[in-house]
Each structure stands twice: as C-alpha cells, then as structure tokens.
Amino acid sequence: MLASLGQVLLDVLAPIVVVTAVGYLLQSRLHLDIRSISRIIFYVLAPCLIYTNLVKLEFDPGTVGRLLVFSAGLMAVMAFFAYITARKWGYKGALGSAFLVATILLNNGNYGLPLNLFAFGETGFGYALIIFMFNSLVGSTTAIFLLAHCHDDVPARVALKQTLGAPVIWAMTLGMLSRVTGIAPSGTMMDMIEMMGRSAIPVFLLVLGMTLTTTRIRLGRNAITRATSLRMLGGPVIGLVLAALLGLSGIAYSVAVMQASMPTAVNSIVLSNEFEAAPDFMAGAVFLTTIVSVVTIPILLMFLK
C-alpha cells in the first residue's frame, strides 16, 4: 500500500517539480519577461485547453448534480472564511482579492485529474472532471472579477467588462456551444488547438518557477502562511463535511474530498500577473500549498482508500 502510494505521488509530483525548477533556472540565468509569457497563456494556451476539454470530455450524468452542488458549496464556504480572515488581518485591495483567489481557485486539473485517475481509476477520473470543469468555469470567472476589481481606480462595471471579455470566458462559451450543437473544428485544425491547449500545463509550471525567483517565502504570521493553512487544512475538512451532507459515497465521495484538498491553482499566478494583483503573494501561495500537499495528500489517500 505505502509503496504504491509513493509511486503515485512520485508520478504526479516529480514532473511538476522538474518543470518548475527548469523555469526557475531559466529566469535566474536569462531574466525573461514573465508578464509577456503569462499573456501568451492567458490569451492563447489556456483558452485552447478549456475549449478542447469542454468539447471532448465525457461526463457521468448520474452524479453530476450533487458534485456540482458540492463544488459550489465548497467555493462559497472557502470564500466566506477567506473573506473573514482577510478582514481580520487587514488584507485589502490587491492582496485581499488575491487572498480570496488563492483559496477558491484549485489545482484540480493538472494535479487533481491525474492523481484521481491513478488513485481511483477511470470512474474517479470522470467524477474529478466534473469538479474540475466547475472550478474552471465559476472559479476562473470569479477570480478574474476579483483581481480586475482589486485596484481602487477600477470601478465594478469596468471589472465586469474585463471579466466578460477574458478569453477563457469566451473559450468556455464556445466549448459549451460546440458540445450542444456538435459543431466544432475537425481534423488537423482540432489537433492543433488541442496541441496548444496541452502545452498550457508545462508553461504554467515554467511561469511558476520563473515567478519564484523573485519570491521570498517566510513561514510565520503572514498572508502566504495563513492562506496555505486555510487552503490545505480547511479545504479537506470542509470537503469531508459537505460530501457527507450531500450523501456522496464510494469513489464519488473520495474524489470530491481529494479535489477539495488540492493546492492553489498554478494559473492563479498567470491571472495575478495579468491584472498586477499581488503576484509575489500568489506565487508564494501556489508554491507553499503545493509543498504542503506532499504531506496532506498521502494522509488523505490512506484515509479514503
């Protein structure tokens, strides 16, 4: 059991660590323009990833409803506690918005999907996809609005306009239309879109490593540590409670809890860079929550399996 668990964690975490380290070394030696690379992800690669996932992925209709309610409840409860914490410690403006985003935007795609596939098989992968798509749609939309509206000189109507104009929102809309109508690119055109989408994941990790070259993480009573504690301790506890209340059981229950326990999403760094909303804090939160997950994820897997 422990040997197989260790192998699963190695298969999932080793590529993340290696690619992030490459990004760190590149930035240390070449001093690249991080924001320009982030914009390539924001405007091209991430929309392609979202569109192809919406068009091609298959969902299990039997548990979609409860898993969507679970996802919405988890996001709402986590946002509530994050807001209370931010108010208590005086996190306002860009930092306050980034603090909320760090707790609600989860890495349940390039981390959570393979983890659930290895741990719970194809059935678990299907359930994990439902939660991933909800977090991509609602979580990303909410995150974009919060980060766009975090500056005092940006009124709510302008932030809403920026949110609705974001490429990922249009990618989600087009993906749903293609799924409903059956009209989508085919042949080599679809292959190219899918190829660009797949490249988003390693480039996300490269940007993480590049951003960490300017990040100094100090453990203690600071925003990064508090966000990490809320995300990595509060997430699993709230997930366990909500999954039980909604009557989830078996693999669906395990997958829901695992997805609720993921670290902060890597693409939150891309968003914070795009809207200049505390990118150093966001990079630190992604980094520290990912490191802590090396401890929390094995414990949860042993409990759930």
C-alpha positions as CSV (number, residue, x, y, z in Angstrom):
1,M,0.0,0.0,0.0
2,L,2.7,2.5,1.0
3,A,4.9,1.5,-1.9
4,S,2.1,2.0,-4.5
5,L,1.0,5.3,-2.8
6,G,4.6,6.5,-3.0
7,Q,4.7,5.6,-6.7
8,V,1.5,7.5,-7.4
9,L,2.8,10.6,-5.7
10,L,6.1,10.3,-7.5
11,D,4.4,10.0,-10.9
12,V,2.3,13.1,-10.2
13,L,4.7,15.4,-8.3
14,A,8.0,14.7,-10.0
15,P,7.1,16.3,-13.3
16,I,5.7,19.3,-11.5
17,V,8.9,19.8,-9.5
18,V,11.2,19.2,-12.5
19,V,9.4,21.7,-14.9
20,T,9.1,24.3,-12.1
21,A,12.8,24.0,-11.4
22,V,13.5,24.5,-15.1
23,G,11.5,27.7,-15.1
24,Y,13.4,28.9,-12.0
25,L,16.8,28.2,-13.6
26,L,15.8,29.9,-16.9
27,Q,14.7,33.1,-15.2
28,S,17.8,33.1,-12.9
29,R,20.1,32.9,-16.0
30,L,18.2,34.7,-18.8
31,H,15.9,37.2,-16.9
32,L,12.9,36.7,-19.3
33,D,9.8,38.9,-19.4
34,I,7.4,36.9,-17.2
35,R,4.4,39.0,-17.9
36,S,4.7,38.5,-21.7
37,I,4.8,34.8,-21.3
38,S,1.9,34.9,-18.9
39,R,-0.1,36.8,-21.5
40,I,0.6,34.0,-24.1
41,I,-1.0,31.6,-21.7
42,F,-3.9,33.9,-20.8
43,Y,-4.8,34.8,-24.3
44,V,-4.0,31.7,-26.3
45,L,-2.9,28.5,-24.5
46,A,-5.4,28.4,-21.6
47,P,-8.5,29.1,-23.8
48,C,-7.4,26.3,-26.1
49,L,-7.1,23.9,-23.1
50,I,-10.5,24.8,-21.8
51,Y,-12.2,24.6,-25.2
52,T,-10.9,21.2,-26.1
53,N,-11.7,19.8,-22.7
54,L,-15.3,21.0,-22.9
55,V,-15.7,19.6,-26.4
56,K,-14.1,16.2,-25.9
57,L,-14.5,15.1,-22.2
58,E,-17.3,12.7,-21.3
59,F,-19.3,13.2,-18.0
60,D,-21.2,10.7,-15.9
61,P,-24.7,12.1,-15.6
62,G,-25.6,10.1,-12.5
63,T,-23.7,12.2,-10.0
64,V,-23.3,15.5,-11.9
65,G,-25.9,17.3,-9.8
66,R,-24.6,16.5,-6.4
67,L,-21.0,17.1,-7.4
68,L,-21.9,20.5,-8.8
69,V,-23.7,21.4,-5.6
70,F,-20.6,20.2,-3.7
71,S,-18.3,22.3,-5.8
72,A,-20.5,25.4,-5.4
73,G,-20.8,24.9,-1.6
74,L,-17.1,24.3,-1.2
75,M,-16.3,27.5,-3.1
76,A,-18.8,29.6,-1.1
77,V,-17.7,28.3,2.3
78,M,-14.0,28.7,1.5
79,A,-14.6,32.2,0.2
80,F,-16.5,33.1,3.3
81,F,-13.7,32.0,5.6
82,A,-11.1,33.7,3.4
83,Y,-13.0,36.9,3.5
84,I,-13.3,36.8,7.3
85,T,-9.6,36.1,7.6
86,A,-8.6,38.8,5.2
87,R,-10.7,41.3,7.1
88,K,-9.3,40.3,10.4
89,W,-5.7,40.8,9.3
90,G,-6.3,43.9,7.2
91,Y,-5.7,42.4,3.7
92,K,-7.2,45.0,1.3
93,G,-7.0,45.9,-2.3
94,A,-4.9,43.6,-4.5
95,L,-3.7,41.5,-1.6
96,G,-7.2,41.0,-0.3
97,S,-8.5,39.9,-3.7
98,A,-5.5,37.6,-4.2
99,F,-6.0,36.0,-0.8
100,L,-9.6,35.0,-1.7
101,V,-8.5,33.7,-5.1
102,A,-5.7,31.6,-3.5
103,T,-8.4,29.7,-1.5
104,I,-11.0,29.2,-4.2
105,L,-9.0,28.5,-7.4
106,L,-7.8,25.0,-7.1
107,N,-5.2,23.0,-8.9
108,N,-7.7,20.2,-9.5
109,G,-6.8,20.0,-13.2
110,N,-3.1,19.2,-13.9
111,Y,-2.7,17.9,-10.4
112,G,-6.1,16.6,-9.3
113,L,-7.0,14.8,-12.5
114,P,-4.0,12.5,-12.8
115,L,-4.0,12.0,-9.0
116,N,-7.6,10.8,-9.0
117,L,-7.0,8.7,-12.1
118,F,-4.1,6.8,-10.5
119,A,-5.9,6.5,-7.2
120,F,-9.5,5.7,-8.2
121,G,-9.3,4.7,-11.9
122,E,-11.4,5.8,-14.9
123,T,-14.6,6.2,-12.7
124,G,-12.7,8.5,-10.4
125,F,-11.3,10.4,-13.3
126,G,-14.8,11.1,-14.7
127,Y,-16.0,12.4,-11.3
128,A,-12.9,14.6,-11.0
129,L,-13.6,16.1,-14.4
130,I,-17.0,17.4,-13.2
131,I,-15.4,19.3,-10.3
132,F,-12.5,20.5,-12.5
133,M,-14.9,22.0,-15.1
134,F,-16.9,23.8,-12.4
135,N,-13.8,25.3,-10.9
136,S,-12.5,26.3,-14.3
137,L,-15.8,28.0,-15.2
138,V,-17.0,29.6,-11.9
139,G,-13.7,29.7,-10.1
140,S,-11.8,31.4,-13.0
141,T,-14.7,33.8,-13.7
142,T,-14.8,34.8,-10.0
143,A,-11.0,35.1,-9.8
144,I,-10.8,37.3,-12.9
145,F,-13.5,39.7,-11.5
146,L,-11.8,39.9,-8.1
147,L,-8.4,40.5,-9.5
148,A,-9.6,43.0,-12.1
149,H,-11.6,44.9,-9.4
150,C,-8.9,44.9,-6.8
151,H,-7.5,48.3,-7.6
152,D,-9.3,51.3,-6.2
153,D,-9.3,53.1,-9.6
154,V,-11.1,50.3,-11.3
155,P,-14.9,50.5,-10.9
156,A,-17.1,47.4,-10.7
157,R,-18.6,47.9,-14.2
158,V,-15.1,48.1,-15.7
159,A,-14.0,45.0,-13.8
160,L,-17.1,43.2,-15.0
161,K,-16.4,44.2,-18.6
162,Q,-12.8,42.9,-18.3
163,T,-14.2,39.7,-16.8
164,L,-16.7,39.1,-19.6
165,G,-14.0,39.9,-22.2
166,A,-11.5,37.5,-20.9
167,P,-10.5,34.8,-23.5
168,V,-11.1,31.9,-21.1
169,I,-14.8,33.0,-20.7
170,W,-15.2,33.0,-24.5
171,A,-13.5,29.7,-24.7
172,M,-16.0,28.2,-22.2
173,T,-18.9,29.7,-24.1
174,L,-17.7,28.3,-27.4
175,G,-16.9,25.0,-25.9
176,M,-20.4,24.6,-24.5
177,L,-21.9,25.7,-27.8
178,S,-19.8,23.1,-29.7
179,R,-20.8,20.4,-27.2
180,V,-24.5,21.2,-27.6
181,T,-24.6,21.7,-31.3
182,G,-21.9,19.2,-32.3
183,I,-20.3,21.9,-34.5
184,A,-16.5,22.1,-33.8
185,P,-13.3,22.2,-35.7
186,S,-12.1,18.8,-37.1
187,G,-9.0,17.2,-38.4
188,T,-5.7,18.9,-38.2
189,M,-7.3,22.2,-37.0
190,M,-8.7,20.5,-33.9
191,D,-5.4,18.7,-33.4
192,M,-3.6,22.0,-33.4
193,I,-6.0,23.6,-30.9
194,E,-5.6,20.5,-28.7
195,M,-1.9,20.6,-29.0
196,M,-1.8,24.3,-27.9
197,G,-4.1,23.5,-25.0
198,R,-1.9,20.7,-23.8
199,S,1.2,23.0,-23.9
200,A,-0.5,25.3,-21.3
201,I,0.2,22.9,-18.4
202,P,4.0,22.8,-18.7
203,V,4.1,26.5,-19.5
204,F,2.0,27.2,-16.4
205,L,4.7,25.4,-14.4
206,L,7.5,27.3,-16.1
207,V,5.9,30.6,-15.2
208,L,5.6,29.3,-11.6
209,G,9.3,28.6,-11.4
210,M,10.2,31.9,-13.1
211,T,8.0,33.9,-10.7
212,L,9.5,32.1,-7.7
213,T,12.9,33.7,-8.5
214,T,11.6,37.0,-7.1
215,T,9.5,35.4,-4.3
216,R,10.8,35.2,-0.7
217,I,8.7,32.9,1.4
218,R,8.9,33.3,5.2
219,L,7.0,31.0,7.4
220,G,5.2,32.7,10.2
221,R,2.2,35.0,10.7
222,N,2.0,36.3,7.2
223,A,-0.5,36.2,4.4
224,I,1.1,33.3,2.5
225,T,1.1,31.1,5.6
226,R,-2.4,32.0,6.5
227,A,-3.7,31.3,3.0
228,T,-1.9,28.0,3.0
229,S,-3.3,26.9,6.3
230,L,-6.8,27.8,5.2
231,R,-6.5,26.1,1.8
232,M,-4.7,22.9,2.9
233,L,-6.4,22.3,6.3
234,G,-9.8,24.0,5.8
235,G,-10.3,22.5,2.3
236,P,-10.2,18.8,3.4
237,V,-12.3,19.4,6.5
238,I,-15.0,21.4,4.6
239,G,-14.8,18.8,1.8
240,L,-15.4,15.9,4.2
241,V,-18.4,17.6,5.8
242,L,-20.0,18.7,2.5
243,A,-19.6,15.3,0.8
244,A,-21.3,13.6,3.8
245,L,-24.1,16.1,3.9
246,L,-24.8,15.7,0.2
247,G,-24.9,11.9,0.5
248,L,-21.9,11.2,-1.7
249,S,-20.4,7.8,-1.2
250,G,-17.8,5.4,-2.6
251,I,-15.5,6.7,-5.3
252,A,-17.6,9.9,-5.7
253,Y,-17.1,10.8,-2.1
254,S,-13.3,10.1,-2.2
255,V,-12.8,12.1,-5.4
256,A,-14.8,15.1,-4.0
257,V,-12.7,15.2,-0.9
258,M,-9.5,14.9,-2.9
259,Q,-10.4,17.7,-5.3
260,A,-11.4,19.9,-2.3
261,S,-7.9,19.3,-0.9
262,M,-5.8,20.4,-3.9
263,P,-3.3,23.3,-3.6
264,T,-3.8,26.7,-5.2
265,A,-4.0,26.6,-9.0
266,V,-0.9,27.4,-10.9
267,N,-2.9,29.6,-13.4
268,S,-3.7,31.9,-10.5
269,I,-0.2,33.3,-11.0
270,V,-1.0,34.0,-14.6
271,L,-4.1,35.9,-13.6
272,S,-2.4,37.9,-10.8
273,N,0.4,38.8,-13.3
274,E,-2.2,39.9,-15.9
275,F,-4.1,42.2,-13.5
276,E,-1.0,43.1,-11.4
277,A,-2.7,41.9,-8.3
278,A,-0.1,40.8,-5.7
279,P,1.8,38.3,-8.0
280,D,4.5,37.7,-5.4
281,F,1.9,36.7,-2.8
282,M,0.2,34.4,-5.3
283,A,3.4,32.7,-6.4
284,G,4.2,32.1,-2.7
285,A,0.8,30.7,-2.0
286,V,1.0,28.3,-5.0
287,F,4.5,27.2,-4.0
288,L,3.8,26.6,-0.3
289,T,0.4,24.9,-0.8
290,T,1.9,22.6,-3.3
291,I,4.8,21.7,-0.9
292,V,2.3,21.1,1.9
293,S,0.2,18.9,-0.3
294,V,3.1,16.4,-0.4
295,V,2.2,15.7,3.3
296,T,-1.6,16.2,3.3
297,I,-2.4,14.2,0.1
298,P,-0.8,10.9,1.3
299,I,-2.7,11.1,4.6
300,L,-6.0,11.7,2.8
301,L,-5.4,8.9,0.3
302,M,-4.6,6.4,3.1
303,F,-7.8,7.6,4.9
304,L,-10.1,7.5,1.8
305,K,-8.8,4.2,0.3
